[in-house]
Amino acid sequence: MPGPEPADGPAADVLWLGVDIGTQGVRAVLVDGAGAVLGTGSAPLHRDVRDGDRHEQDPAEWWSATCTATRAALAGPIGRQVGAVSIDSTSGTLVVQAPSGLPAGPGLMYDDRRAALEAARVQEVGGALWNALGYRMQASWALPKVVQLAGRGSVPAAHRFAHQADHVAARLAGHPVPTDWSHALKTGYDLLGDTWPIAVLDALGVDPALLPPVVTPGQRVAVVSAAGAEASGIPAGTPIAAGMTDGCAAQVATAALAPGEWCSALGTTLVLKGSTRELLHDPTGAVYCHRNPDGGWLPGGASSTGAGVLSRDLAGQDLDAVTERARDRGVPTGATYPLAGTGERFPFVAHDAAGFDVGGPVDGDAATRLQRVAHGVAYVERLAFDLLAGLGADATGPVVTTGGASGNDWWTQLRADVLQRPVAVPEQSGSAFGSAVLAAAPVGRLAETARAMVGIRRRFDPEPGRAGELTEGYHRLVGALRERGWLDTDLPAVTS
């Protein structure tokens, strides 16, 4: 294992490997201590089964795709030691695992909702703990799945549950490994007491022995075995660092980890995450907090709005050309709430929410549509910050943005103007890069390590002269949301 890293960042002569297991594929990146990407690899996941509330994948393919991706990332002439590998995965995905570390059934995915009845019972039995942790247990989370499978006798003797990332790490190590408290959140881990809630599990009929030990993200939990090395291309003996969920790893990739710092990923949807010293409690359930490995908390939420609506409304359009036409159109009249489907989860919870355009041209040209959607998303983003401020967070700091829409400089400048704060776009982004940073970070020094490894491509400073007209547009959207009963009229942060 490498020696202690210097105070200004990871050792320069050591490389770090990050692996992201997503819904559609696996990606691996190899980086040096300055954050330069030296190798990448990816592989698709084909064996995906969806049927109503059911969503399963084949854990054997998680492993084979990981090996394909890591072999590609390590294919070049490295010439330096791989200091550690860390793996992130989708939050709430788990599998029953044999003592050998091999899977004993399908992978139940993060959005599998077959345990809806169990979720209601889990919420009732553990309500006091979930309230203390600031969230409500949901049907797609891991603990209801655990209760359902344990209650049906679907876990053979000496087997246990493993989260997606833990399971792949076990394949690398050749034996089961501990999980981390990030992946364990949706399995009901008590982040305040730093323990599995034995009394709650007993009341639910779940033997705590079915759940893995829990460690701090980044802690070394095993090393790559000879067999794991032969399959993956990762050198035998390479330390395996406990990971984080894909959302948390993506946050690490932005270095927005100190109190008051925030990252905002704008792709198909809008995901906002930040850092606070205190645990936030949102009675609506729109915001919940992961635990920060450096101390404090990582609150966040995921909106169903975002750039995804453009794939429907502007299909086949040259978005660069449309953007050029939209640049000089000013602030739209009325309000646009750019929701493609039904239901919202952040910055407010409304299961019947639907997108709308009011007070302006609904059937305008492509540039008008882009103008209205871009403003609508920026206003939703501001509303999210106002909600977080209302919950007691320091929401005044700068924002680092990632996601496909962050490549549109006009839209990013608009977001800076609406938020009236700087918005920066990093050189690298993505959960795999964040996992590589986590692999490089000594426990307790994640933010420091991320600052040394994350570079900024461009910074967008707000134009103060636009604050007034954009605030008027923002309040038109807030008013329209309140008229529909979706936004709490008592929220103090959005009344000014």
NORURQUI-V605118 format. One record per residue. N is the residue number from 1. RES is the residue in one small letter. SS is DSSP state (2 for helix, 1 for strand, 0 for the rest). D_FIRST is the distance of its C-alpha to the first C-alpha in Angstrom with 1 decimal. Layout:
[[N RES SS D_FIRST] [N RES SS D_FIRST]]
This chain:
[[1 m 0 0.0] [2 p 0 3.8] [3 g 0 6.6] [4 p 0 9.5] [5 e 0 11.5] [6 p 0 15.1] [7 a 0 17.8] [8 d 0 19.3] [9 g 0 16.6] [10 p 0 13.1] [11 a 0 11.9] [12 a 0 14.5] [13 d 0 12.8] [14 v 1 10.2] [15 l 1 11.8] [16 w 1 12.0] [17 l 1 14.0] [18 g 1 16.7] [19 v 1 19.2] [20 d 1 22.6] [21 i 1 24.8] [22 g 0 28.3] [23 t 0 31.7] [24 q 0 32.7] [25 g 1 29.5] [26 v 1 25.7] [27 r 1 24.2] [28 a 1 20.7] [29 v 1 19.7] [30 l 1 17.0] [31 v 1 16.9] [32 d 0 15.7] [33 g 0 15.2] [34 a 0 19.0] [35 g 0 19.7] [36 a 0 21.1] [37 v 1 21.2] [38 l 1 20.5] [39 g 1 21.1] [40 t 1 22.8] [41 g 1 24.0] [42 s 1 26.3] [43 a 1 28.4] [44 p 1 31.3] [45 l 0 32.0] [46 h 0 35.5] [47 r 0 36.0] [48 d 1 37.0] [49 v 1 39.9] [50 r 1 41.9] [51 d 1 45.1] [52 g 0 46.5] [53 d 0 44.1] [54 r 1 41.9] [55 h 1 38.8] [56 e 1 36.5] [57 q 1 33.9] [58 d 0 32.5] [59 p 2 29.0] [60 a 2 28.8] [61 e 2 29.3] [62 w 2 26.5] [63 w 2 24.2] [64 s 2 26.0] [65 a 2 26.2] [66 t 2 22.5] [67 c 2 21.8] [68 t 2 24.5] [69 a 2 23.1] [70 t 2 19.5] [71 r 2 20.8] [72 a 2 23.0] [73 a 2 20.4] [74 l 0 18.3] [75 a 0 21.5] [76 g 0 21.8] [77 p 0 20.6] [78 i 0 17.1] [79 g 0 16.1] [80 r 0 12.7] [81 q 1 9.2] [82 v 1 9.1] [83 g 1 6.5] [84 a 1 8.1] [85 v 1 11.7] [86 s 1 14.3] [87 i 1 17.8] [88 d 1 21.1] [89 s 1 24.5] [90 t 0 28.1] [91 s 0 28.9] [92 g 0 30.9] [93 t 0 30.2] [94 l 1 29.4] [95 v 1 29.9] [96 v 1 30.7] [97 q 1 27.9] [98 a 0 28.4] [99 p 0 26.4] [100 s 0 24.9] [101 g 0 23.5] [102 l 0 26.3] [103 p 1 28.8] [104 a 0 32.1] [105 g 0 34.1] [106 p 0 34.2] [107 g 1 32.1] [108 l 1 34.2] [109 m 0 33.7] [110 y 0 33.5] [111 d 0 37.3] [112 d 0 38.6] [113 r 0 41.4] [114 r 0 42.9] [115 a 0 42.1] [116 a 2 44.5] [117 l 2 46.5] [118 e 2 43.6] [119 a 2 42.3] [120 a 2 45.6] [121 r 2 45.2] [122 v 2 41.6] [123 q 2 42.8] [124 e 2 45.7] [125 v 2 43.8] [126 g 0 40.9] [127 g 2 42.8] [128 a 2 42.4] [129 l 2 38.6] [130 w 2 38.5] [131 n 2 40.9] [132 a 2 38.7] [133 l 2 35.7] [134 g 0 38.0] [135 y 0 38.4] [136 r 0 40.4] [137 m 0 39.2] [138 q 0 40.0] [139 a 0 40.9] [140 s 0 38.1] [141 w 0 35.4] [142 a 2 33.3] [143 l 2 34.9] [144 p 2 38.4] [145 k 2 37.0] [146 v 2 35.4] [147 v 2 38.8] [148 q 2 40.7] [149 l 2 38.6] [150 a 2 38.4] [151 g 2 42.2] [152 r 0 43.0] [153 g 0 41.1] [154 s 0 38.9] [155 v 0 35.7] [156 p 0 35.9] [157 a 0 35.0] [158 a 0 31.4] [159 h 0 30.5] [160 r 1 29.1] [161 f 1 28.8] [162 a 1 25.7] [163 h 1 25.5] [164 q 2 25.1] [165 a 2 21.5] [166 d 2 20.5] [167 h 2 22.5] [168 v 2 20.7] [169 a 2 17.3] [170 a 2 18.8] [171 r 2 19.9] [172 l 2 16.5] [173 a 2 15.3] [174 g 0 18.6] [175 h 0 19.6] [176 p 0 20.5] [177 v 0 18.0] [178 p 0 19.0] [179 t 1 20.5] [180 d 1 20.4] [181 w 0 23.4] [182 s 0 24.2] [183 h 0 24.9] [184 a 0 26.5] [185 l 2 29.1] [186 k 2 31.6] [187 t 2 31.2] [188 g 0 32.6] [189 y 0 29.7] [190 d 1 31.1] [191 l 0 29.1] [192 l 0 31.2] [193 g 0 30.8] [194 d 0 27.2] [195 t 1 28.4] [196 w 0 30.1] [197 p 0 33.9] [198 i 2 35.1] [199 a 2 38.8] [200 v 2 38.8] [201 l 2 37.1] [202 d 2 39.6] [203 a 2 42.5] [204 l 2 41.3] [205 g 0 41.0] [206 v 0 37.2] [207 d 0 35.4] [208 p 2 32.2] [209 a 2 30.5] [210 l 2 30.8] [211 l 0 28.3] [212 p 0 24.5] [213 p 0 22.6] [214 v 1 21.8] [215 v 1 18.8] [216 t 0 18.3] [217 p 0 17.4] [218 g 0 13.9] [219 q 0 12.7] [220 r 1 10.0] [221 v 1 12.4] [222 a 1 11.3] [223 v 1 9.6] [224 v 0 11.8] [225 s 0 14.2] [226 a 2 16.1] [227 a 2 19.0] [228 g 2 17.3] [229 a 2 15.8] [230 e 2 19.4] [231 a 2 21.0] [232 s 2 18.8] [233 g 0 17.6] [234 i 0 14.0] [235 p 0 11.9] [236 a 0 11.5] [237 g 0 8.2] [238 t 0 7.3] [239 p 1 6.8] [240 i 1 10.4] [241 a 1 11.6] [242 a 0 15.1] [243 g 0 17.6] [244 m 0 21.1] [245 t 1 24.4] [246 d 2 25.4] [247 g 2 27.7] [248 c 2 25.2] [249 a 2 22.6] [250 a 2 25.6] [251 q 2 26.2] [252 v 2 22.6] [253 a 0 23.4] [254 t 0 26.3] [255 a 0 24.7] [256 a 0 27.7] [257 l 0 25.9] [258 a 0 27.7] [259 p 0 31.1] [260 g 0 33.9] [261 e 0 31.8] [262 w 1 32.6] [263 c 1 31.9] [264 s 1 34.5] [265 a 1 34.0] [266 l 1 37.4] [267 g 0 37.6] [268 t 0 39.8] [269 t 0 39.5] [270 l 1 38.6] [271 v 1 35.5] [272 l 1 35.1] [273 k 1 32.1] [274 g 1 31.5] [275 s 0 30.2] [276 t 1 32.3] [277 r 0 32.1] [278 e 0 34.4] [279 l 0 34.5] [280 l 0 37.3] [281 h 0 40.0] [282 d 0 41.9] [283 p 0 44.9] [284 t 0 45.3] [285 g 0 41.9] [286 a 0 41.2] [287 v 0 38.2] [288 y 1 35.4] [289 c 1 32.2] [290 h 1 28.5] [291 r 1 26.5] [292 n 0 24.5] [293 p 0 20.9] [294 d 0 21.8] [295 g 0 25.1] [296 g 0 28.4] [297 w 1 29.2] [298 l 1 29.2] [299 p 1 32.8] [300 g 1 34.0] [301 g 1 36.5] [302 a 1 37.4] [303 s 1 40.9] [304 s 0 42.7] [305 t 0 44.2] [306 g 0 42.7] [307 a 0 43.2] [308 g 2 43.6] [309 v 2 47.3] [310 l 2 47.7] [311 s 2 46.8] [312 r 2 49.9] [313 d 2 52.2] [314 l 0 51.4] [315 a 0 50.5] [316 g 0 50.9] [317 q 0 51.3] [318 d 0 49.8] [319 l 2 48.0] [320 d 2 47.6] [321 a 2 51.4] [322 v 2 52.0] [323 t 2 49.8] [324 e 2 52.0] [325 r 2 55.1] [326 a 2 53.6] [327 r 0 52.6] [328 d 0 56.0] [329 r 0 57.1] [330 g 0 56.4] [331 v 0 55.9] [332 p 0 57.2] [333 t 0 60.1] [334 g 0 59.7] [335 a 1 56.3] [336 t 1 53.9] [337 y 1 51.5] [338 p 1 49.4] [339 l 1 48.6] [340 a 1 48.7] [341 g 1 48.9] [342 t 1 50.0] [343 g 1 48.2] [344 e 1 46.0] [345 r 0 43.1] [346 f 0 42.1] [347 p 0 43.4] [348 f 0 46.0] [349 v 0 46.4] [350 a 1 49.5] [351 h 1 49.6] [352 d 1 52.8] [353 a 1 51.8] [354 a 1 52.9] [355 g 1 52.7] [356 f 1 55.8] [357 d 1 57.5] [358 v 1 60.2] [359 g 0 62.5] [360 g 0 61.9] [361 p 0 62.2] [362 v 0 60.5] [363 d 0 61.5] [364 g 0 60.7] [365 d 0 59.2] [366 a 2 55.5] [367 a 2 54.9] [368 t 2 56.5] [369 r 2 54.4] [370 l 2 51.1] [371 q 2 52.4] [372 r 2 53.1] [373 v 2 49.9] [374 a 2 47.8] [375 h 2 49.6] [376 g 2 49.5] [377 v 2 45.7] [378 a 2 45.3] [379 y 2 47.7] [380 v 2 45.7] [381 e 2 42.6] [382 r 2 44.5] [383 l 2 45.8] [384 a 2 42.3] [385 f 2 41.5] [386 d 2 44.8] [387 l 2 44.0] [388 l 2 40.6] [389 a 2 42.5] [390 g 2 45.0] [391 l 0 42.4] [392 g 0 41.3] [393 a 0 38.4] [394 d 0 38.1] [395 a 0 38.9] [396 t 0 39.9] [397 g 0 36.7] [398 p 0 35.9] [399 v 1 35.0] [400 v 1 32.5] [401 t 1 33.8] [402 t 1 32.5] [403 g 0 34.1] [404 g 2 36.6] [405 a 2 39.3] [406 s 2 37.2] [407 g 2 38.1] [408 n 0 41.8] [409 d 2 42.2] [410 w 2 45.7] [411 w 2 44.5] [412 t 2 41.5] [413 q 2 44.0] [414 l 2 46.3] [415 r 2 43.6] [416 a 2 42.9] [417 d 2 46.7] [418 v 2 47.1] [419 l 2 44.2] [420 q 0 45.3] [421 r 0 41.7] [422 p 0 39.4] [423 v 1 37.6] [424 a 1 34.6] [425 v 1 33.3] [426 p 1 29.6] [427 e 0 28.5] [428 q 0 26.2] [429 s 0 26.6] [430 g 0 26.0] [431 s 2 23.8] [432 a 2 21.3] [433 f 2 20.7] [434 g 2 20.4] [435 s 2 17.8] [436 a 2 15.7] [437 v 2 16.3] [438 l 2 15.4] [439 a 2 12.0] [440 a 2 11.5] [441 a 0 13.2] [442 p 0 12.2] [443 v 0 14.6] [444 g 0 18.0] [445 r 0 17.5] [446 l 2 18.2] [447 a 2 21.5] [448 e 2 20.3] [449 t 2 17.6] [450 a 2 20.2] [451 r 2 22.7] [452 a 2 20.6] [453 m 2 20.0] [454 v 0 23.4] [455 g 0 26.3] [456 i 1 30.0] [457 r 1 32.4] [458 r 1 35.6] [459 r 1 37.0] [460 f 1 40.3] [461 d 0 42.3] [462 p 0 45.2] [463 e 0 48.8] [464 p 2 50.6] [465 g 2 53.9] [466 r 2 53.0] [467 a 2 52.0] [468 g 2 55.6] [469 e 2 56.4] [470 l 2 52.9] [471 t 2 53.2] [472 e 2 56.6] [473 g 2 55.1] [474 y 2 52.3] [475 h 2 54.9] [476 r 2 57.0] [477 l 2 54.1] [478 v 2 53.5] [479 g 2 57.2] [480 a 2 57.3] [481 l 2 54.4] [482 r 2 56.2] [483 e 2 59.5] [484 r 0 57.9] [485 g 0 56.7] [486 w 0 53.0] [487 l 0 52.0] [488 d 0 52.6] [489 t 0 55.5] [490 d 0 54.2] [491 l 0 51.0] [492 p 2 51.5] [493 a 2 49.0] [494 v 2 50.9] [495 t 0 54.4] [496 s 0 54.5]]
